[in-house]
């Protein structure tokens, strides 16, 4: 092997915080729907809850879904009624326990 051997470039080689968009889907129908799968390291459940709270306040109106998956591979459970009761993502008691995924949906500003 010489000094200049080939190495496969990974996300950790190009990004300081190891976070990137791992997957992106766009569906067109009555409205446009964008789904982003973020691959991140160094961020935890609290970061996800805080980001969802920010999006709910800054970008979304008429929120119609809040879904949580407790463990990977499990079906998500709908939490919209809890959200409506407490009026805030951060105030939802069910989100005080770390989950595998958190999703919110509504109309974009």
N, CA, C and O atoms as a GROMACS GRO file, in nm:
protein
  436
    1UNK      N    1   0.084  -0.118   0.000
    1UNK     CA    2   0.000   0.000   0.000
    1UNK      C    3   0.088   0.124   0.000
    1UNK      O    4   0.187   0.134   0.073
    2UNK      N    5   0.049   0.215  -0.084
    2UNK     CA    6   0.121   0.341  -0.090
    2UNK      C    7   0.060   0.444   0.002
    2UNK      O    8  -0.034   0.415   0.075
    3UNK      N    9   0.114   0.561   0.000
    3UNK     CA   10   0.064   0.670   0.083
    3UNK      C   11  -0.077   0.708   0.041
    3UNK      O   12  -0.159   0.745   0.126
    4UNK      N   13  -0.107   0.701  -0.088
    4UNK     CA   14  -0.236   0.744  -0.140
    4UNK      C   15  -0.324   0.624  -0.170
    4UNK      O   16  -0.347   0.592  -0.287
    5UNK      N   17  -0.375   0.557  -0.069
    5UNK     CA   18  -0.465   0.444  -0.091
    5UNK      C   19  -0.609   0.496  -0.098
    5UNK      O   20  -0.642   0.598  -0.038
    6UNK      N   21  -0.692   0.426  -0.173
    6UNK     CA   22  -0.832   0.467  -0.188
    6UNK      C   23  -0.908   0.434  -0.061
    6UNK      O   24  -0.893   0.326  -0.003
    7UNK      N   25  -0.989   0.527  -0.020
    7UNK     CA   26  -1.074   0.509   0.098
    7UNK      C   27  -1.213   0.556   0.063
    7UNK      O   28  -1.230   0.661   0.001
    8UNK      N   29  -1.314   0.479   0.102
    8UNK     CA   30  -1.451   0.521   0.077
    8UNK      C   31  -1.483   0.640   0.167
    8UNK      O   32  -1.461   0.635   0.288
    9UNK      N   33  -1.535   0.747   0.108
    9UNK     CA   34  -1.573   0.866   0.184
    9UNK      C   35  -1.706   0.843   0.252
    9UNK      O   36  -1.801   0.794   0.190
   10UNK      N   37  -1.713   0.877   0.378
   10UNK     CA   38  -1.836   0.863   0.454
   10UNK      C   39  -1.880   1.000   0.502
   10UNK      O   40  -1.807   1.098   0.489
   11UNK      N   41  -2.002   1.008   0.557
   11UNK     CA   42  -2.053   1.135   0.608
   11UNK      C   43  -1.963   1.191   0.717
   11UNK      O   44  -1.947   1.312   0.727
   12UNK      N   45  -1.904   1.104   0.798
   12UNK     CA   46  -1.819   1.152   0.907
   12UNK      C   47  -1.692   1.218   0.854
   12UNK      O   48  -1.628   1.295   0.925
   13UNK      N   49  -1.656   1.189   0.728
   13UNK     CA   50  -1.539   1.253   0.669
   13UNK      C   51  -1.569   1.394   0.620
   13UNK      O   52  -1.478   1.475   0.604
   14UNK      N   53  -1.696   1.423   0.596
   14UNK     CA   54  -1.730   1.550   0.534
   14UNK      C   55  -1.809   1.646   0.622
   14UNK      O   56  -1.816   1.765   0.592
   15UNK      N   57  -1.868   1.597   0.730
   15UNK     CA   58  -1.950   1.681   0.815
   15UNK      C   59  -1.897   1.682   0.956
   15UNK      O   60  -1.864   1.578   1.013
   16UNK      N   61  -1.890   1.802   1.014
   16UNK     CA   62  -1.840   1.814   1.150
   16UNK      C   63  -1.931   1.752   1.254
   16UNK      O   64  -1.883   1.688   1.347
   17UNK      N   65  -2.062   1.770   1.239
   17UNK     CA   66  -2.154   1.723   1.344
   17UNK      C   67  -2.221   1.590   1.309
   17UNK      O   68  -2.309   1.545   1.382
   18UNK      N   69  -2.183   1.529   1.201
   18UNK     CA   70  -2.233   1.398   1.159
   18UNK      C   71  -2.385   1.396   1.146
   18UNK      O   72  -2.449   1.296   1.178
   19UNK      N   73  -2.443   1.504   1.101
   19UNK     CA   74  -2.587   1.502   1.075
   19UNK      C   75  -2.611   1.541   0.930
   19UNK      O   76  -2.545   1.630   0.877
   20UNK      N   77  -2.705   1.475   0.868
   20UNK     CA   78  -2.732   1.499   0.728
   20UNK      C   79  -2.870   1.444   0.694
   20UNK      O   80  -2.928   1.369   0.772
   21UNK      N   81  -2.921   1.482   0.579
   21UNK     CA   82  -3.048   1.427   0.533
   21UNK      C   83  -3.018   1.291   0.471
   21UNK      O   84  -2.953   1.282   0.367
   22UNK      N   85  -3.067   1.186   0.534
   22UNK     CA   86  -3.040   1.050   0.487
   22UNK      C   87  -3.136   1.009   0.377
   22UNK      O   88  -3.100   0.927   0.292
   23UNK      N   89  -3.257   1.064   0.376
   23UNK     CA   90  -3.356   1.026   0.278
   23UNK      C   91  -3.457   1.138   0.263
   23UNK      O   92  -3.482   1.212   0.358
   24UNK      N   93  -3.514   1.153   0.145
   24UNK     CA   94  -3.608   1.260   0.117
   24UNK      C   95  -3.714   1.207   0.021
   24UNK      O   96  -3.681   1.148  -0.082
   25UNK      N   97  -3.841   1.228   0.055
   25UNK     CA   98  -3.951   1.186  -0.032
   25UNK      C   99  -4.043   1.305  -0.055
   25UNK      O  100  -4.070   1.384   0.035
   26UNK      N  101  -4.091   1.316  -0.178
   26UNK     CA  102  -4.186   1.420  -0.214
   26UNK      C  103  -4.306   1.354  -0.280
   26UNK      O  104  -4.292   1.283  -0.379
   27UNK      N  105  -4.423   1.379  -0.224
   27UNK     CA  106  -4.547   1.326  -0.283
   27UNK      C  107  -4.634   1.443  -0.323
   27UNK      O  108  -4.646   1.542  -0.251
   28UNK      N  109  -4.696   1.430  -0.440
   28UNK     CA  110  -4.783   1.535  -0.490
   28UNK      C  111  -4.924   1.482  -0.502
   28UNK      O  112  -4.946   1.373  -0.555
   29UNK      N  113  -5.018   1.558  -0.453
   29UNK     CA  114  -5.160   1.522  -0.461
   29UNK      C  115  -5.238   1.650  -0.448
   29UNK      O  116  -5.215   1.745  -0.522
   30UNK      N  117  -5.331   1.654  -0.352
   30UNK     CA  118  -5.402   1.778  -0.325
   30UNK      C  119  -5.306   1.883  -0.270
   30UNK      O  120  -5.330   2.003  -0.284
   31UNK      N  121  -5.200   1.839  -0.208
   31UNK     CA  122  -5.095   1.928  -0.157
   31UNK      C  123  -4.962   1.856  -0.169
   31UNK      O  124  -4.957   1.736  -0.198
   32UNK      N  125  -4.856   1.927  -0.148
   32UNK     CA  126  -4.722   1.868  -0.151
   32UNK      C  127  -4.687   1.818  -0.012
   32UNK      O  128  -4.709   1.888   0.087
   33UNK      N  129  -4.632   1.699  -0.004
   33UNK     CA  130  -4.587   1.644   0.123
   33UNK      C  131  -4.440   1.612   0.111
   33UNK      O  132  -4.397   1.545   0.016
   34UNK      N  133  -4.362   1.658   0.206
   34UNK     CA  134  -4.219   1.634   0.210
   34UNK      C  135  -4.186   1.556   0.336
   34UNK      O  136  -4.222   1.599   0.446
   35UNK      N  137  -4.118   1.446   0.322
   35UNK     CA  138  -4.074   1.366   0.436
   35UNK      C  139  -3.922   1.362   0.435
   35UNK      O  140  -3.860   1.323   0.336
   36UNK      N  141  -3.862   1.402   0.544
   36UNK     CA  142  -3.718   1.400   0.558
   36UNK      C  143  -3.679   1.301   0.666
   36UNK      O  144  -3.738   1.300   0.774
   37UNK      N  145  -3.583   1.218   0.638
   37UNK     CA  146  -3.526   1.130   0.739
   37UNK      C  147  -3.388   1.186   0.772
   37UNK      O  148  -3.298   1.186   0.688
   38UNK      N  149  -3.373   1.232   0.893
   38UNK     CA  150  -3.246   1.289   0.935
   38UNK      C  151  -3.160   1.183   1.000
   38UNK      O  152  -3.207   1.108   1.085
   39UNK      N  153  -3.037   1.178   0.960
   39UNK     CA  154  -2.940   1.089   1.025
   39UNK      C  155  -2.850   1.179   1.107
   39UNK      O  156  -2.779   1.264   1.053
   40UNK      N  157  -2.852   1.160   1.235
   40UNK     CA  158  -2.776   1.250   1.322
   40UNK      C  159  -2.714   1.174   1.437
   40UNK      O  160  -2.767   1.074   1.485
   41UNK      N  161  -2.600   1.224   1.480
   41UNK     CA  162  -2.537   1.171   1.599
   41UNK      C  163  -2.504   1.291   1.686
   41UNK      O  164  -2.465   1.396   1.635
   42UNK      N  165  -2.518   1.276   1.813
   42UNK     CA  166  -2.490   1.388   1.902
   42UNK      C  167  -2.615   1.463   1.944
   42UNK      O  168  -2.607   1.555   2.025
   43UNK      N  169  -2.728   1.426   1.889
   43UNK     CA  170  -2.854   1.487   1.928
   43UNK      C  171  -2.940   1.380   1.993
   43UNK      O  172  -2.935   1.264   1.952
   44UNK      N  173  -3.016   1.418   2.090
   44UNK     CA  174  -3.098   1.320   2.160
   44UNK      C  175  -3.246   1.350   2.148
   44UNK      O  176  -3.288   1.434   2.068
   45UNK      N  177  -3.323   1.281   2.229
   45UNK     CA  178  -3.468   1.294   2.227
   45UNK      C  179  -3.512   1.436   2.258
   45UNK      O  180  -3.604   1.488   2.194
   46UNK      N  181  -3.447   1.501   2.356
   46UNK     CA  182  -3.484   1.638   2.390
   46UNK      C  183  -3.468   1.731   2.269
   46UNK      O  184  -3.550   1.821   2.249
   47UNK      N  185  -3.364   1.709   2.190
   47UNK     CA  186  -3.343   1.790   2.070
   47UNK      C  187  -3.458   1.768   1.972
   47UNK      O  188  -3.506   1.864   1.910
   48UNK      N  189  -3.502   1.643   1.956
   48UNK     CA  190  -3.612   1.614   1.864
   48UNK      C  191  -3.741   1.681   1.910
   48UNK      O  192  -3.814   1.739   1.829
   49UNK      N  193  -3.769   1.674   2.040
   49UNK     CA  194  -3.891   1.735   2.094
   49UNK      C  195  -3.885   1.887   2.078
   49UNK      O  196  -3.984   1.950   2.039
   50UNK      N  197  -3.769   1.946   2.108
   50UNK     CA  198  -3.754   2.092   2.093
   50UNK      C  199  -3.767   2.135   1.948
   50UNK      O  200  -3.826   2.240   1.919
   51UNK      N  201  -3.712   2.058   1.856
   51UNK     CA  202  -3.722   2.091   1.713
   51UNK      C  203  -3.867   2.080   1.666
   51UNK      O  204  -3.914   2.165   1.590
   52UNK      N  205  -3.939   1.977   1.711
   52UNK     CA  206  -4.080   1.962   1.675
   52UNK      C  207  -4.161   2.079   1.731
   52UNK      O  208  -4.252   2.130   1.664
   53UNK      N  209  -4.130   2.121   1.852
   53UNK     CA  210  -4.198   2.237   1.912
   53UNK      C  211  -4.172   2.363   1.830
   53UNK      O  212  -4.264   2.441   1.805
   54UNK      N  213  -4.048   2.382   1.789
   54UNK     CA  214  -4.013   2.499   1.707
   54UNK      C  215  -4.092   2.496   1.575
   54UNK      O  216  -4.150   2.597   1.535
   55UNK      N  217  -4.093   2.380   1.507
   55UNK     CA  218  -4.164   2.370   1.380
   55UNK      C  219  -4.314   2.393   1.399
   55UNK      O  220  -4.378   2.456   1.315
   56UNK      N  221  -4.370   2.343   1.507
   56UNK     CA  222  -4.513   2.360   1.533
   56UNK      C  223  -4.547   2.507   1.552
   56UNK      O  224  -4.656   2.551   1.513
   57UNK      N  225  -4.456   2.583   1.610
   57UNK     CA  226  -4.482   2.725   1.635
   57UNK      C  227  -4.441   2.816   1.520
   57UNK      O  228  -4.506   2.917   1.494
   58UNK      N  229  -4.333   2.781   1.451
   58UNK     CA  230  -4.277   2.871   1.350
   58UNK      C  231  -4.324   2.843   1.209
   58UNK      O  232  -4.330   2.935   1.127
   59UNK      N  233  -4.357   2.718   1.177
   59UNK     CA  234  -4.381   2.684   1.038
   59UNK      C  235  -4.516   2.619   1.010
   59UNK      O  236  -4.569   2.632   0.900
   60UNK      N  237  -4.573   2.551   1.106
   60UNK     CA  238  -4.694   2.473   1.080
   60UNK      C  239  -4.819   2.536   1.139
   60UNK      O  240  -4.815   2.595   1.247
   61UNK      N  241  -4.928   2.522   1.067
   61UNK     CA  242  -5.060   2.559   1.118
   61UNK      C  243  -5.150   2.438   1.104
   61UNK      O  244  -5.118   2.345   1.030
   62UNK      N  245  -5.261   2.439   1.173
   62UNK     CA  246  -5.358   2.330   1.164
   62UNK      C  247  -5.292   2.193   1.175
   62UNK      O  248  -5.308   2.108   1.088
   63UNK      N  249  -5.217   2.173   1.283
   63UNK     CA  250  -5.148   2.045   1.304
   63UNK      C  251  -5.251   1.935   1.316
   63UNK      O  252  -5.342   1.942   1.400
   64UNK      N  253  -5.238   1.832   1.233
   64UNK     CA  254  -5.335   1.725   1.228
   64UNK      C  255  -5.282   1.590   1.272
   64UNK      O  256  -5.358   1.494   1.285
   65UNK      N  257  -5.151   1.581   1.295
   65UNK     CA  258  -5.094   1.454   1.339
   65UNK      C  259  -4.969   1.477   1.423
   65UNK      O  260  -4.885   1.560   1.391
   66UNK      N  261  -4.960   1.403   1.530
   66UNK     CA  262  -4.839   1.393   1.611
   66UNK      C  263  -4.825   1.244   1.639
   66UNK      O  264  -4.907   1.185   1.709
   67UNK      N  265  -4.721   1.183   1.583
   67UNK     CA  266  -4.705   1.039   1.598
   67UNK      C  267  -4.573   1.006   1.665
   67UNK      O  268  -4.473   1.075   1.646
   68UNK      N  269  -4.574   0.900   1.744
   68UNK     CA  270  -4.457   0.858   1.820
   68UNK      C  271  -4.439   0.708   1.803
   68UNK      O  272  -4.536   0.631   1.808
   69UNK      N  273  -4.315   0.667   1.784
   69UNK     CA  274  -4.280   0.526   1.784
   69UNK      C  275  -4.191   0.503   1.904
   69UNK      O  276  -4.087   0.568   1.919
   70UNK      N  277  -4.229   0.410   1.991
   70UNK     CA  278  -4.153   0.387   2.114
   70UNK      C  279  -4.021   0.317   2.086
   70UNK      O  280  -3.919   0.355   2.143
   71UNK      N  281  -4.020   0.215   2.001
   71UNK     CA  282  -3.898   0.143   1.968
   71UNK      C  283  -3.892   0.119   1.818
   71UNK      O  284  -3.996   0.116   1.751
   72UNK      N  285  -3.773   0.103   1.765
   72UNK     CA  286  -3.757   0.079   1.622
   72UNK      C  287  -3.831  -0.046   1.580
   72UNK      O  288  -3.831  -0.147   1.650
   73UNK      N  289  -3.894  -0.039   1.464
   73UNK     CA  290  -3.968  -0.152   1.412
   73UNK      C  291  -4.110  -0.162   1.461
   73UNK      O  292  -4.188  -0.244   1.411
   74UNK      N  293  -4.146  -0.082   1.557
   74UNK     CA  294  -4.281  -0.082   1.611
   74UNK      C  295  -4.368   0.015   1.532
   74UNK      O  296  -4.317   0.112   1.475
   75UNK      N  297  -4.496  -0.009   1.527
   75UNK     CA  298  -4.588   0.081   1.460
   75UNK      C  299  -4.604   0.209   1.543
   75UNK      O  300  -4.606   0.204   1.666
   76UNK      N  301  -4.615   0.322   1.475
   76UNK     CA  302  -4.628   0.449   1.547
   76UNK      C  303  -4.769   0.462   1.607
   76UNK      O  304  -4.865   0.404   1.557
   77UNK      N  305  -4.777   0.539   1.714
   77UNK     CA  306  -4.907   0.566   1.776
   77UNK      C  307  -4.940   0.714   1.760
   77UNK      O  308  -4.853   0.800   1.772
   78UNK      N  309  -5.065   0.741   1.734
   78UNK     CA  310  -5.112   0.877   1.712
   78UNK      C  311  -5.135   0.945   1.846
   78UNK      O  312  -5.196   0.888   1.936
   79UNK      N  313  -5.084   1.070   1.859
   79UNK     CA  314  -5.094   1.146   1.984
   79UNK      C  315  -5.158   1.283   1.965
   79UNK      O  316  -5.135   1.374   2.046
   80UNK      N  317  -5.237   1.300   1.858
   80UNK     CA  318  -5.293   1.432   1.829
   80UNK      C  319  -5.387   1.480   1.939
   80UNK      O  320  -5.390   1.600   1.969
   81UNK      N  321  -5.463   1.391   1.999
   81UNK     CA  322  -5.555   1.434   2.106
   81UNK      C  323  -5.478   1.486   2.227
   81UNK      O  324  -5.519   1.583   2.290
   82UNK      N  325  -5.368   1.420   2.258
   82UNK     CA  326  -5.284   1.467   2.369
   82UNK      C  327  -5.226   1.605   2.337
   82UNK      O  328  -5.220   1.692   2.424
   83UNK      N  329  -5.183   1.623   2.212
   83UNK     CA  330  -5.130   1.754   2.170
   83UNK      C  331  -5.237   1.862   2.184
   83UNK      O  332  -5.210   1.970   2.236
   84UNK      N  333  -5.358   1.832   2.140
   84UNK     CA  334  -5.467   1.930   2.149
   84UNK      C  335  -5.501   1.962   2.294
   84UNK      O  336  -5.534   2.076   2.327
   85UNK      N  337  -5.493   1.862   2.380
   85UNK     CA  338  -5.522   1.882   2.522
   85UNK      C  339  -5.419   1.974   2.587
   85UNK      O  340  -5.456   2.064   2.663
   86UNK      N  341  -5.291   1.952   2.559
   86UNK     CA  342  -5.185   2.028   2.624
   86UNK      C  343  -5.141   2.150   2.544
   86UNK      O  344  -5.078   2.240   2.599
   87UNK      N  345  -5.173   2.155   2.414
   87UNK     CA  346  -5.144   2.272   2.332
   87UNK      C  347  -4.998   2.296   2.299
   87UNK      O  348  -4.962   2.403   2.249
   88UNK      N  349  -4.914   2.198   2.327
   88UNK     CA  350  -4.771   2.215   2.304
   88UNK      C  351  -4.705   2.078   2.295
   88UNK      O  352  -4.740   1.987   2.370
   89UNK      N  353  -4.611   2.064   2.206
   89UNK     CA  354  -4.534   1.940   2.195
   89UNK      C  355  -4.457   1.916   2.324
   89UNK      O  356  -4.459   1.805   2.379
   90UNK      N  357  -4.390   2.019   2.373
   90UNK     CA  358  -4.306   2.005   2.492
   90UNK      C  359  -4.386   1.973   2.618
   90UNK      O  360  -4.332   1.917   2.714
   91UNK      N  361  -4.513   2.009   2.620
   91UNK     CA  362  -4.595   1.986   2.738
   91UNK      C  363  -4.659   1.847   2.741
   91UNK      O  364  -4.721   1.810   2.841
   92UNK      N  365  -4.645   1.770   2.635
   92UNK     CA  366  -4.707   1.638   2.628
   92UNK      C  367  -4.636   1.539   2.720
   92UNK      O  368  -4.517   1.512   2.702
   93UNK      N  369  -4.706   1.485   2.819
   93UNK     CA  370  -4.644   1.390   2.913
   93UNK      C  371  -4.584   1.267   2.845
   93UNK      O  372  -4.481   1.216   2.889
   94UNK      N  373  -4.647   1.218   2.739
   94UNK     CA  374  -4.597   1.096   2.674
   94UNK      C  375  -4.460   1.117   2.611
   94UNK      O  376  -4.387   1.020   2.588
   95UNK      N  377  -4.423   1.242   2.582
   95UNK     CA  378  -4.293   1.268   2.520
   95UNK      C  379  -4.181   1.287   2.622
   95UNK      O  380  -4.066   1.313   2.586
   96UNK      N  381  -4.214   1.274   2.751
   96UNK     CA  382  -4.109   1.282   2.853
   96UNK      C  383  -4.025   1.154   2.854
   96UNK      O  384  -3.916   1.152   2.911
   97UNK      N  385  -4.077   1.048   2.792
   97UNK     CA  386  -4.004   0.922   2.780
   97UNK      C  387  -3.945   0.915   2.639
   97UNK      O  388  -4.016   0.935   2.541
   98UNK      N  389  -3.816   0.886   2.630
   98UNK     CA  390  -3.749   0.882   2.500
   98UNK      C  391  -3.810   0.776   2.411
   98UNK      O  392  -3.837   0.664   2.454
   99UNK      N  393  -3.831   0.812   2.286
   99UNK     CA  394  -3.884   0.719   2.186
   99UNK      C  395  -3.788   0.702   2.071
   99UNK      O  396  -3.677   0.755   2.073
  100UNK      N  397  -3.830   0.627   1.971
  100UNK     CA  398  -3.746   0.602   1.855
  100UNK      C  399  -3.770   0.703   1.744
  100UNK      O  400  -3.678   0.737   1.669
  101UNK      N  401  -3.894   0.753   1.732
  101UNK     CA  402  -3.923   0.852   1.629
  101UNK      C  403  -4.037   0.942   1.676
  101UNK      O  404  -4.120   0.905   1.759
  102UNK      N  405  -4.038   1.062   1.619
  102UNK     CA  406  -4.140   1.161   1.650
  102UNK      C  407  -4.175   1.231   1.520
  102UNK      O  408  -4.086   1.279   1.449
  103UNK      N  409  -4.302   1.237   1.488
  103UNK     CA  410  -4.346   1.302   1.366
  103UNK      C  411  -4.458   1.399   1.394
  103UNK      O  412  -4.546   1.373   1.477
  104UNK      N  413  -4.457   1.512   1.323
  104UNK     CA  414  -4.568   1.607   1.331
  104UNK      C  415  -4.606   1.645   1.189
  104UNK      O  416  -4.522   1.643   1.099
  105UNK      N  417  -4.730   1.679   1.169
  105UNK     CA  418  -4.775   1.718   1.036
  105UNK      C  419  -4.883   1.823   1.046
  105UNK      O  420  -4.968   1.819   1.134
  106UNK      N  421  -4.879   1.916   0.954
  106UNK     CA  422  -4.978   2.022   0.947
  106UNK      C  423  -4.959   2.098   0.819
  106UNK      O  424  -4.886   2.055   0.730
  107UNK      N  425  -5.023   2.210   0.809
  107UNK     CA  426  -5.010   2.296   0.691
  107UNK      C  427  -4.891   2.389   0.708
  107UNK      O  428  -4.875   2.452   0.812
  108UNK      N  429  -4.808   2.397   0.606
  108UNK     CA  430  -4.690   2.484   0.611
  108UNK      C  431  -4.728   2.628   0.586
  108UNK      O  432  -4.810   2.659   0.500
  109UNK      N  433  -4.666   2.718   0.662
  109UNK     CA  434  -4.686   2.861   0.638
  109UNK      C  435  -4.628   2.898   0.504
  109UNK      O  436  -4.635   3.015   0.464
   0.00000   0.00000   0.00000
